[in-house]
Amino acid sequence: MLRLENHKYNYGKYYVDVYARDITGKKHYIGGTTCTFALPEAKMTVEADSVQKNYSVKIENVPATGVKEVRVAVWSQKDGQNDLLWYTATKKSQGVYFVNVPVSNHKTAGLYYADAYVVGSNQEKKFFAGTRFQVDDISQASVQIEQL
């Protein structure tokens, strides 16, 4: 049986080949197969604070073992990825990570993208989940002044 912990929790495709030695010591290929260790299906949600200045990104179903950290790339659609920033998520409970994204770091309204990557013990980043969220332009808000 293949066990992920014997491979430093490196998710991906593995090749398994079987060889045998005859009585003279010569090695012969018997056969082979593949085995894939896939990351579990992730859930990623984004919620704004009451004034839409900070967005909380929640990543769920992160594997309990083999993950050194969760990193989240965030950027706005406007002008491509010129405002892409990486954030390190904080583990809140088993399999659940959060990261706070201040809009002031990106300085624009509109459509945003967030991609989460798990970083394994070998420092390799693997895409885990992605989502989009909308940041409304404050200039589009209506203001009413009432006489007190």
N, C-alpha and C positions, 0 to 999 in steps of 0.2 A: 504494500500500500504506500502511495506517495503521501507525504505529510508536508504541508506548507511550512511548518516551523523548521523542518530540515533544510529549507531553502531560503532562510532568513526572511520569510514572509514576502518574497518577491512574487507578486501576482503576474500572471501571463501564461504563455504556452510553453510546455516542457516536452522534450522528446525523450522517449524511453526506448532504449535498445537493449536487446538481450544477446549475450555472447556465451559460448561454451568452449571449453578446452577439451581436446581429445586426449587420448592416453600418451600421445607424443608431445603434448604441451601446445599444439597449434590451436590458435583461437579461431572460432567459426561464428559468423553472424547467424543467429537463429530467427530473429524477427524484431519488429519495433512497432511503436504506436506513439500517440501524443496524448497529453493530458493538459487541460487548461484550468488554472486557478483564476477565476474571475472575481473581481470586486463585487460586493453585494450591491443591489440596486439602491441608489441614494435618493434622499428627498431633500430638496433645498427650497427654502422659503425666505422672503424678504418682507420686512414690515418697517414702515416709517414711524418716526416719533410724531407727536401732535403738530409740529410746525414744519415737518419735512426737511429738517436740517441734518438728521442722522438716520441712517437705515441700518437695521439689525438683520444680518444674514445668518440664517440657521441652517446647519448642515446635519442631517440625521442619517442613521444607519452606517456610521463609520465603523470599520472593523475594530474589534476590541484589542487585537494583537497585531503586531507588525507595522503599526503606523507611528512614526516618530512625531509628525505634526501634520496639520491641515493648513494649506495655504490657499488664499482666495485672490484671484486676479479680478479687478474691477475697472471698468472703463465706460465712457459714454460713447454713444454712436456718433456724436458730432465730431467731425475731423478725424475719424478713424480711431486709432488707439494711442493718440498723442498724450492722453492723460491716464494711461494704464498704470495702476499702482497695485502692488502686492501687499496683502494683509495676512498676518498669522492669526488663525482662529484659536480661541480658547476653549478647552474642553470643559463642559458644564456638567455632564453626566455620562454614563456609559453610552458611547456611540453618538453623542450629541455635542456639537461644537457651535460656537457663535463668534461673529466678528462684527464690530461696529464700523460703519463706513460714513464718515462725515462728508457731506456733499461739498463742503468748502475745500476739500482736498482736490476736487475735480473741476470746480468753478463753472459748471454749466447745468442747465436743465435739459430734460429730454429723456430719451431711452438710454438705459444703462444695461450692461451685461456683467454678470458675475459667474466666474468659473472656479470651481473648487478642485483642488488637487490634493491627493494624499502623498505624503513624503515618507518613504520606507526607511528602514534602518540603513539601506545602502545609498541613501540620499537621492534615489531616483523618484521623480515626480510622475504620478499617473493621474490622468483626468478622472474625476470622480462624479461630478455633477455640474450642471450649468443652468442658469435661469436669466430672465430679463426682468427689469422693473422700471417704472416710470417716475421721473422726478419732475414735478410740476414747476413751471416758471412762476415765481412769486409775483411778477409784474402782471400776470393774468388774473390775479386774485382781485376780488371786488372789495372795496372798503366803504363802509357807511359810517357817517358821523351823525350822531343824534344829540340833540340839545338836552342837557340835563337840567 
